Amino acid sequence: MSMLTPPGMGGRKYRITGDRYPRMRRPRHRRRIVLTIVAAACALGLAGWGTLQLIDVFGGRSGTAHAAEGKKKCPDGAKADAARAKAAARKLPAPGTLTVNVFNATPRSGLAKRTADELKKRGFKIGKVGNAPAAYDKKIKGAGILLGPDAAVDGPLKVLATQLTGAEQKTDGRKGAELDLVIGDAFKALAPQQQAAKSLSLLTHPSPVPAADTKC
């Protein structure tokens, strides 16, 4: 054994001869720890990246897609304004173009004449005035019934209805364009002229729907 050989390292393998040195290997468990730390760091990085991708998809990109889809479904401002203007420009017949027959179906006398006179003051043309036909005489419990041809449903009858609150509207398949106002037991008077005029104005010129209220 050489004098340079440390104690406990005798033998040929660990003998120091001057040109060779003993090789000291690092414990293997340290290498495993380093590899484990690197693997964990990589896993955390991948998990973080995946989370960001999910947030981007369900948050930013998804919201953008829905917004774009909503823009496609919703009409633009010009089209919406045009639609509201078209609805507002709907023209209904003026009272002066309508001829109204006034009939009294109640036991009270004079109602047909007074009601006809008031309608005439409000611009309506007056046709026949008198007692109601047998089919309605003493048989109307409400304020009255408005009768007209089938074509009058969306126009003339609505205009006449502004003058009598609570009146029932019916069609009877008649050939002419004249309307009937049949006074019922609950009738007291026509709607106040100011109220009737306001109702007629709203009917012929409805208020446009605000853009904010438009649902897409």
C-alpha positions in Angstrom: 0.0 0.0 0.0 1.3 3.4 -0.9 1.8 6.0 1.8 -0.6 8.3 -0.2 -3.4 5.8 0.0 -6.0 7.0 2.5 -6.9 4.6 5.3 -9.7 2.2 4.5 -9.1 2.5 0.8 -6.5 -0.1 0.4 -6.4 -2.6 -2.3 -5.8 -2.4 -5.9 -9.0 -0.6 -6.8 -8.5 2.4 -4.6 -4.7 2.5 -4.7 -3.3 5.9 -5.6 -0.4 5.6 -7.9 0.0 9.2 -8.9 -1.6 9.0 -12.4 -5.1 7.7 -11.4 -7.7 9.0 -8.9 -10.5 7.2 -7.3 -13.9 8.1 -8.8 -16.6 9.0 -6.3 -20.1 8.5 -7.8 -23.0 10.7 -6.6 -25.8 8.9 -4.9 -28.5 7.8 -7.3 -31.4 9.1 -5.2 -30.3 12.7 -5.8 -30.7 12.2 -9.5 -34.2 10.9 -9.0 -35.1 13.9 -7.0 -33.9 16.3 -9.7 -35.9 14.4 -12.4 -39.0 14.4 -10.2 -38.8 18.2 -9.8 -38.4 18.7 -13.5 -41.3 16.5 -14.3 -43.5 18.2 -11.8 -42.6 21.6 -13.2 -43.5 20.5 -16.7 -46.8 19.1 -15.5 -47.7 22.4 -13.8 -46.8 24.3 -16.9 -49.0 22.2 -19.1 -51.9 22.4 -16.6 -51.6 26.2 -16.5 -51.5 26.5 -20.3 -54.6 24.2 -20.6 -56.5 26.4 -18.1 -55.7 29.5 -20.0 -56.9 27.9 -23.2 -60.2 26.9 -21.6 -60.7 30.4 -20.2 -60.0 31.8 -23.6 -62.5 29.5 -25.3 -65.4 29.8 -22.9 -64.8 33.4 -22.0 -63.3 35.5 -24.8 -63.8 33.6 -27.9 -67.2 32.2 -27.0 -68.5 35.6 -26.1 -67.2 37.0 -29.3 -68.9 34.2 -31.3 -72.2 34.8 -29.5 -72.0 38.5 -30.1 -71.3 38.0 -33.8 -74.2 35.6 -34.0 -76.4 38.1 -32.3 -75.5 40.8 -34.7 -76.4 38.5 -37.6 -79.9 37.7 -36.1 -80.7 41.3 -35.0 -81.7 43.7 -37.7 -79.5 46.8 -38.0 -80.7 50.2 -36.9 -81.9 51.2 -40.3 -84.0 48.1 -40.8 -85.5 48.4 -37.4 -86.4 52.0 -37.9 -87.9 51.2 -41.2 -90.1 48.5 -39.7 -91.3 50.8 -36.9 -92.0 53.5 -39.4 -94.0 51.1 -41.5 -96.1 50.1 -38.5 -96.6 53.7 -37.5 -97.7 54.7 -41.0 -100.5 52.2 -41.1 -103.6 54.1 -42.4 -107.1 53.4 -41.1 -110.2 55.0 -42.4 -111.2 58.4 -41.2 -114.5 58.8 -39.3 -115.9 60.8 -42.2 -115.6 57.9 -44.5 -117.7 55.6 -42.3 -121.4 55.4 -42.2 -122.9 54.2 -38.9 -126.4 53.0 -38.2 -127.4 53.6 -34.5 -130.0 51.2 -32.9 -131.4 51.2 -29.4 -131.8 47.8 -27.8 -132.8 49.1 -24.4 -136.2 50.1 -23.0 -134.9 53.7 -22.6 -136.2 56.0 -25.2 -134.2 58.6 -27.1 -130.8 56.9 -26.8 -130.3 56.2 -30.5 -131.1 59.8 -31.5 -128.8 61.4 -28.9 -125.9 58.9 -29.6 -126.3 59.5 -33.4 -126.1 63.2 -33.0 -123.0 62.9 -30.9 -121.3 60.7 -33.4 -122.2 63.1 -36.2 -120.4 65.9 -34.2 -117.3 63.7 -34.0 -117.2 63.4 -37.8 -119.0 60.1 -38.5 -121.7 59.8 -41.2 -125.0 58.7 -39.8 -127.3 56.2 -41.6 -130.4 54.7 -40.0 -131.5 55.6 -36.5 -134.1 53.7 -34.5 -134.9 50.6 -32.4 -132.7 47.5 -32.7 -133.7 44.5 -34.8 -135.5 41.7 -33.0 -132.3 39.6 -32.9 -130.8 42.2 -30.5 -133.7 44.1 -28.9 -133.6 43.8 -25.1 -130.9 41.1 -25.4 -127.7 43.1 -25.0 -126.4 43.3 -21.4 -123.2 45.1 -22.1 -122.6 48.7 -23.3 -123.2 47.8 -26.9 -122.3 45.8 -30.0 -120.6 47.0 -33.1 -121.5 45.1 -36.3 -119.9 45.2 -39.7 -118.8 43.2 -42.7 -115.9 40.8 -42.5 -113.5 43.3 -44.1 -114.2 45.8 -41.4 -112.4 43.8 -38.6 -109.0 45.4 -38.9 -110.1 48.9 -39.8 -113.6 50.5 -39.6 -114.8 48.5 -36.5 -111.6 49.5 -34.6 -112.1 53.1 -35.5 -115.7 53.1 -34.3 -114.7 51.2 -31.1 -112.7 54.2 -30.0 -116.0 56.0 -29.4 -117.7 53.4 -27.1 -115.6 51.8 -24.4 -116.3 48.1 -23.7 -118.3 47.6 -26.9 -118.2 44.1 -28.4 -117.2 43.8 -32.1 -118.8 41.3 -34.4 -119.2 40.6 -38.1 -122.3 39.4 -39.7 -121.3 38.7 -43.3 -123.2 41.8 -44.7 -122.5 42.9 -48.2 -122.3 46.7 -47.7 -119.7 48.7 -45.8 -122.1 50.3 -43.3 -121.5 49.7 -39.6 -124.1 49.2 -36.8 -123.9 50.5 -33.3 -126.4 48.7 -31.2 -126.8 50.2 -27.7 -127.0 47.8 -24.8 -128.4 47.9 -21.2 -125.0 49.0 -19.6 -124.7 52.0 -22.0 -124.4 55.3 -20.3 -122.7 57.5 -22.8 -120.1 57.5 -25.5 -116.5 57.8 -24.5 -115.5 61.4 -23.6 -114.6 63.1 -26.9 -111.1 64.0 -25.7 -110.5 60.4 -24.7 -111.9 59.0 -27.9 -109.8 61.4 -30.0 -106.7 60.3 -28.1 -107.5 56.6 -28.7 -108.1 57.2 -32.4 -104.8 59.0 -32.6 -102.9 56.2 -31.0 -104.7 53.7 -33.3 -103.8 55.5 -36.5 -100.3 56.7 -35.4 -98.9 54.2 -32.8 -95.9 55.2 -30.9 -92.7 53.6 -32.4 -91.0 51.0 -30.2 -87.7 52.3 -28.7 -84.7 50.6 -30.2 -83.6 49.5 -26.7 -86.8 47.5 -26.3 -86.3 45.6 -29.5 -85.5 41.9 -28.7 -83.4 39.8 -31.0 
